[in-house]
């Protein structure tokens, strides 16, 4: 059986739980893994529509846009997607500004030009 790779599949599966974590953490990680690509895509959809912004700003909008749409995701769940997208070279840092969510100086990200 051949498994078709998806657009946002990583070369190596994400490790969401440490070896020393309890079984419940590993169960939660296994449940979350199939949803990551969709959450990353939603994160990018917000950036495409709204332009460069901080991870917190993007996550706040994504949570609002996709509320009630499976898989359910919190603002924090969306915010965590920026790191994977950076590693996959899908977004890049583009300066700093005061984040309107946290009020702190934060890095602004934009979708990488192809």
N, C-alpha and C positions, 0 to 999 in steps of 0.2 A: 504494500500500500504506500503510495506517495502522498506526502503532505504538502499542500500548496502554501508557500510562504505568503504572508500578507504584507502590505505596504509598510507597516510600522513594526514588523517583526525585527527583533534584534538578532545578531549572529548567535549570541549565547542567551539562554533564557535568563530573565532577571532573577536575582536571588533576593527575595523579599523577607525572608526570615533567616536568622543566624542559626547555625547548628546547635548552639546552646539554648535557643529559645524554646519555650514550652510547646507541647503538641498543639495547643489551641492557636498559637501564632502561626505554626506551619499550616494548619487547616485554613486559617484566614488568608494566608498568602496564596495557597493553592486556589482558593475561590476568586481572588483578585487578579491573578495572572492573565486569564483570558480577556479581561476587560481593559487592560492597559492600552492597547492599540487604539481602541475607540476613544478613550479619555484623552490620549495624546492628540488624536485627530480633532476632537472638540476644542482642545486648548488652541490648536493651530487655526481652527475656524474663527475663533474670537480674534486672534491676532491679525488674521487676514482682513477681517471686517473693520476692526477698531484701530489697527495700526500698532506701532511699537508702544510697549508699556511694561510695567514691572510684572513680575510673576504673580504678586498678590492682586494687582489690578485685573490681570487676565483671569485669574482663578475666581475672583468675585463675580465677574461678568459671566463666566462659563457656568458657575453654579446657578445663577439667575436664569440664563438662557435654557439650561437643560434640566431644571427642576421638574420632577415628575416624569422624566424620561429615563427608562432603564438604560444602563445600570445607574442606580442612584449614586451620586458622588457629592461629597462636601467640598467646600471651598479649599480646605487643606488637601484633600485628595487631588484636586485639580492642580494646586500649587506645586505639588511634588512632581508633576509631569515635566516641568521645565528642565530639570536636571537630566532626565533621559533624552529629551529633545536636544539639549546641548551636546551630549555625548554622541548622539546620532548625527550631529552637524546639521540639524534642521533649523535651529535658531542660533543667533549670535548676539553677544552683548553689544549695545549701541549707546553707550554713555550712561549717565546717572541723572537722577532727579529725585525730588521729594515725592514719595509714594503717597497717593491720596488715601490709601487704605490704612497703612501703618503710621504715616506721618514722618517716617524716617527716610534718610537718603538711601536710595536703592538703585540697583542696576536696571536699566531699561533693556528689553530684548526685542528683537525683530526677527521675522522670518528671513532665513538666509537666501540671498539672491542666487539663482541657479545659473 
